[in-house]
Amino acid sequence: MKVIIQRVLRASASVDGNLVSSIGRGLCLLLGINKNDTLQEVEYIVNKVLNLRLFDDVNGKKWEVSVRDAGLEILCLSQFTLCCVLKGNKPDFHQAMSGDTSKDIFEYCVTRFGHLYKSDAIKSGVFGAYSQILIENDGPVTIDLESPILPPPKQRKPQKQKIESSSSPQPVNTTTDTTVTSGVIMKEAENIENIPTGLETDQCNTETTQDSENEHKTQ
């Protein structure tokens, strides 16, 4: 996922001459969604944008305050042309994600900004619409950010407790193993039965010996 981050005094998006969204001081984001992007890339971009220190603090010290710290607004705009690959002088967009899927990713991105910041400070344009964008860049300050290629989440295999064999009798044990795999909590319980102690066999042998002695006395 690619994003062009612009620090702005104001920005707006219009469709067919009608104003759709506008913000005052804050950040205008142009988001390009690659065909291989997942929600992991969204999380990286959202967290990075919210923590970038692009604003001055109250004492005028530069590059000290993030958009979240300053309580400013964010305008999110879909920009598939950021995934352009040039073939000669002609742009090719085969690396961009298809419409319906990329719309879901874009809307999820906007939602995540709202959850991690505040929803009333997050604005967006109309996905896929031919739009007119007005940006009053402050500085100018423009940051080109791209998410790294992230590996899929590691799946941990449930680990069962090893039971060592022993010649001595073992008590009854109940072992609960809790393992988190892909966000799902798995619980395994193992019940170990009593190991036979051999008392029944000894009792049988004792009874046989007593019978033999009684029979011998009778004779």
Contacts in CASP RR format, 6 or more apart in sequence:
PFRMAT RR
TARGET T0000
AUTHOR 0000-0000-0000
METHOD contacts of the structure
MODEL  1
MKVIIQRVLRASASVDGNLVSSIGRGLCLLLGINKNDTLQEVEYIVNKVL
NLRLFDDVNGKKWEVSVRDAGLEILCLSQFTLCCVLKGNKPDFHQAMSGD
TSKDIFEYCVTRFGHLYKSDAIKSGVFGAYSQILIENDGPVTIDLESPIL
PPPKQRKPQKQKIESSSSPQPVNTTTDTTVTSGVIMKEAENIENIPTGLE
TDQCNTETTQDSENEHKTQ
1 31 0 8 1.000
1 32 0 8 1.000
1 33 0 8 1.000
1 34 0 8 1.000
1 37 0 8 1.000
1 41 0 8 1.000
1 42 0 8 1.000
1 44 0 8 1.000
1 45 0 8 1.000
1 146 0 8 1.000
1 147 0 8 1.000
2 31 0 8 1.000
2 32 0 8 1.000
2 34 0 8 1.000
2 82 0 8 1.000
2 83 0 8 1.000
2 144 0 8 1.000
2 145 0 8 1.000
2 146 0 8 1.000
2 147 0 8 1.000
3 29 0 8 1.000
3 30 0 8 1.000
3 31 0 8 1.000
3 32 0 8 1.000
3 45 0 8 1.000
3 49 0 8 1.000
3 82 0 8 1.000
3 145 0 8 1.000
3 146 0 8 1.000
4 29 0 8 1.000
4 30 0 8 1.000
4 79 0 8 1.000
4 82 0 8 1.000
4 142 0 8 1.000
4 143 0 8 1.000
4 144 0 8 1.000
4 145 0 8 1.000
5 27 0 8 1.000
5 28 0 8 1.000
5 29 0 8 1.000
5 49 0 8 1.000
5 52 0 8 1.000
5 54 0 8 1.000
5 142 0 8 1.000
5 143 0 8 1.000
5 144 0 8 1.000
5 145 0 8 1.000
6 27 0 8 1.000
6 28 0 8 1.000
6 29 0 8 1.000
6 30 0 8 1.000
6 135 0 8 1.000
6 137 0 8 1.000
6 140 0 8 1.000
6 141 0 8 1.000
6 142 0 8 1.000
6 143 0 8 1.000
7 26 0 8 1.000
7 27 0 8 1.000
7 54 0 8 1.000
7 55 0 8 1.000
7 137 0 8 1.000
7 138 0 8 1.000
7 139 0 8 1.000
7 140 0 8 1.000
7 141 0 8 1.000
7 142 0 8 1.000
8 23 0 8 1.000
8 24 0 8 1.000
8 25 0 8 1.000
8 26 0 8 1.000
8 27 0 8 1.000
8 28 0 8 1.000
8 75 0 8 1.000
8 135 0 8 1.000
8 136 0 8 1.000
8 137 0 8 1.000
8 138 0 8 1.000
9 24 0 8 1.000
9 25 0 8 1.000
9 136 0 8 1.000
9 137 0 8 1.000
9 138 0 8 1.000
10 22 0 8 1.000
10 23 0 8 1.000
10 24 0 8 1.000
10 25 0 8 1.000
10 134 0 8 1.000
10 136 0 8 1.000
11 22 0 8 1.000
11 23 0 8 1.000
11 24 0 8 1.000
11 28 0 8 1.000
11 75 0 8 1.000
11 133 0 8 1.000
11 134 0 8 1.000
11 135 0 8 1.000
11 136 0 8 1.000
12 19 0 8 1.000
12 20 0 8 1.000
12 21 0 8 1.000
12 22 0 8 1.000
12 23 0 8 1.000
12 75 0 8 1.000
12 133 0 8 1.000
12 134 0 8 1.000
13 19 0 8 1.000
13 20 0 8 1.000
13 21 0 8 1.000
13 22 0 8 1.000
13 75 0 8 1.000
13 77 0 8 1.000
13 124 0 8 1.000
13 125 0 8 1.000
13 126 0 8 1.000
13 131 0 8 1.000
13 132 0 8 1.000
13 133 0 8 1.000
13 134 0 8 1.000
14 20 0 8 1.000
14 131 0 8 1.000
14 132 0 8 1.000
14 133 0 8 1.000
14 134 0 8 1.000
15 125 0 8 1.000
15 126 0 8 1.000
15 129 0 8 1.000
15 130 0 8 1.000
15 131 0 8 1.000
15 132 0 8 1.000
17 132 0 8 1.000
20 125 0 8 1.000
20 126 0 8 1.000
20 131 0 8 1.000
21 75 0 8 1.000
21 123 0 8 1.000
21 124 0 8 1.000
21 125 0 8 1.000
22 75 0 8 1.000
22 123 0 8 1.000
23 73 0 8 1.000
23 74 0 8 1.000
23 75 0 8 1.000
23 123 0 8 1.000
24 72 0 8 1.000
24 73 0 8 1.000
25 72 0 8 1.000
25 73 0 8 1.000
25 138 0 8 1.000
26 67 0 8 1.000
26 70 0 8 1.000
26 72 0 8 1.000
26 73 0 8 1.000
26 74 0 8 1.000
27 49 0 8 1.000
27 54 0 8 1.000
27 67 0 8 1.000
27 72 0 8 1.000
27 73 0 8 1.000
27 74 0 8 1.000
27 75 0 8 1.000
28 74 0 8 1.000
28 75 0 8 1.000
28 77 0 8 1.000
28 133 0 8 1.000
28 135 0 8 1.000
29 49 0 8 1.000
29 74 0 8 1.000
29 75 0 8 1.000
29 76 0 8 1.000
29 77 0 8 1.000
30 77 0 8 1.000
30 79 0 8 1.000
30 82 0 8 1.000
31 45 0 8 1.000
31 76 0 8 1.000
31 77 0 8 1.000
31 78 0 8 1.000
31 79 0 8 1.000
31 82 0 8 1.000
31 106 0 8 1.000
31 109 0 8 1.000
32 78 0 8 1.000
32 79 0 8 1.000
32 80 0 8 1.000
32 81 0 8 1.000
32 82 0 8 1.000
32 83 0 8 1.000
32 96 0 8 1.000
33 78 0 8 1.000
33 80 0 8 1.000
33 83 0 8 1.000
33 96 0 8 1.000
33 97 0 8 1.000
33 102 0 8 1.000
33 105 0 8 1.000
33 106 0 8 1.000
34 41 0 8 1.000
34 83 0 8 1.000
34 95 0 8 1.000
34 96 0 8 1.000
34 97 0 8 1.000
35 83 0 8 1.000
35 94 0 8 1.000
35 95 0 8 1.000
35 96 0 8 1.000
35 97 0 8 1.000
35 98 0 8 1.000
37 97 0 8 1.000
37 105 0 8 1.000
37 147 0 8 1.000
38 150 0 8 1.000
39 105 0 8 1.000
39 108 0 8 1.000
40 150 0 8 1.000
40 152 0 8 1.000
40 153 0 8 1.000
41 147 0 8 1.000
41 150 0 8 1.000
42 105 0 8 1.000
42 108 0 8 1.000
42 109 0 8 1.000
42 112 0 8 1.000
43 112 0 8 1.000
44 147 0 8 1.000
44 148 0 8 1.000
44 150 0 8 1.000
45 109 0 8 1.000
45 145 0 8 1.000
45 147 0 8 1.000
46 109 0 8 1.000
46 112 0 8 1.000
46 113 0 8 1.000
46 116 0 8 1.000
47 116 0 8 1.000
48 145 0 8 1.000
49 67 0 8 1.000
49 74 0 8 1.000
49 113 0 8 1.000
49 145 0 8 1.000
50 66 0 8 1.000
50 67 0 8 1.000
50 68 0 8 1.000
50 113 0 8 1.000
50 116 0 8 1.000
50 117 0 8 1.000
51 66 0 8 1.000
51 68 0 8 1.000
52 66 0 8 1.000
52 67 0 8 1.000
52 143 0 8 1.000
53 63 0 8 1.000
53 64 0 8 1.000
53 65 0 8 1.000
53 66 0 8 1.000
54 63 0 8 1.000
54 65 0 8 1.000
54 66 0 8 1.000
54 67 0 8 1.000
54 141 0 8 1.000
54 143 0 8 1.000
55 63 0 8 1.000
55 64 0 8 1.000
55 65 0 8 1.000
55 66 0 8 1.000
55 67 0 8 1.000
55 69 0 8 1.000
55 70 0 8 1.000
55 72 0 8 1.000
56 62 0 8 1.000
56 63 0 8 1.000
56 64 0 8 1.000
56 65 0 8 1.000
57 64 0 8 1.000
57 65 0 8 1.000
67 74 0 8 1.000
67 117 0 8 1.000
68 117 0 8 1.000
71 121 0 8 1.000
72 121 0 8 1.000
73 121 0 8 1.000
73 122 0 8 1.000
73 123 0 8 1.000
74 113 0 8 1.000
74 117 0 8 1.000
74 121 0 8 1.000
74 122 0 8 1.000
74 123 0 8 1.000
75 123 0 8 1.000
75 124 0 8 1.000
75 125 0 8 1.000
76 106 0 8 1.000
76 109 0 8 1.000
76 110 0 8 1.000
76 113 0 8 1.000
76 122 0 8 1.000
76 123 0 8 1.000
76 124 0 8 1.000
76 125 0 8 1.000
77 124 0 8 1.000
77 125 0 8 1.000
77 131 0 8 1.000
77 133 0 8 1.000
78 102 0 8 1.000
78 106 0 8 1.000
78 125 0 8 1.000
78 127 0 8 1.000
78 128 0 8 1.000
80 93 0 8 1.000
80 96 0 8 1.000
80 97 0 8 1.000
80 102 0 8 1.000
81 91 0 8 1.000
81 93 0 8 1.000
83 93 0 8 1.000
83 95 0 8 1.000
83 96 0 8 1.000
83 97 0 8 1.000
84 91 0 8 1.000
84 92 0 8 1.000
84 93 0 8 1.000
84 95 0 8 1.000
85 91 0 8 1.000
85 92 0 8 1.000
85 93 0 8 1.000
85 94 0 8 1.000
85 95 0 8 1.000
86 92 0 8 1.000
96 102 0 8 1.000
97 105 0 8 1.000
99 128 0 8 1.000
103 127 0 8 1.000
103 128 0 8 1.000
106 124 0 8 1.000
106 127 0 8 1.000
107 127 0 8 1.000
110 122 0 8 1.000
110 124 0 8 1.000
113 122 0 8 1.000
114 121 0 8 1.000
114 122 0 8 1.000
125 131 0 8 1.000
153 182 0 8 1.000
155 181 0 8 1.000
155 182 0 8 1.000
156 179 0 8 1.000
156 180 0 8 1.000
156 181 0 8 1.000
157 179 0 8 1.000
157 181 0 8 1.000
158 177 0 8 1.000
158 179 0 8 1.000
158 181 0 8 1.000
158 186 0 8 1.000
158 188 0 8 1.000
159 177 0 8 1.000
159 179 0 8 1.000
160 177 0 8 1.000
160 188 0 8 1.000
160 190 0 8 1.000
161 175 0 8 1.000
161 177 0 8 1.000
161 190 0 8 1.000
163 192 0 8 1.000
169 194 0 8 1.000
169 195 0 8 1.000
169 197 0 8 1.000
170 192 0 8 1.000
170 194 0 8 1.000
170 195 0 8 1.000
171 194 0 8 1.000
172 191 0 8 1.000
172 192 0 8 1.000
172 193 0 8 1.000
172 194 0 8 1.000
173 190 0 8 1.000
173 191 0 8 1.000
173 192 0 8 1.000
174 189 0 8 1.000
174 190 0 8 1.000
174 191 0 8 1.000
174 192 0 8 1.000
175 189 0 8 1.000
175 190 0 8 1.000
176 187 0 8 1.000
176 188 0 8 1.000
176 189 0 8 1.000
177 187 0 8 1.000
177 188 0 8 1.000
177 189 0 8 1.000
177 190 0 8 1.000
178 185 0 8 1.000
178 186 0 8 1.000
178 187 0 8 1.000
179 185 0 8 1.000
179 186 0 8 1.000
179 188 0 8 1.000
180 186 0 8 1.000
END
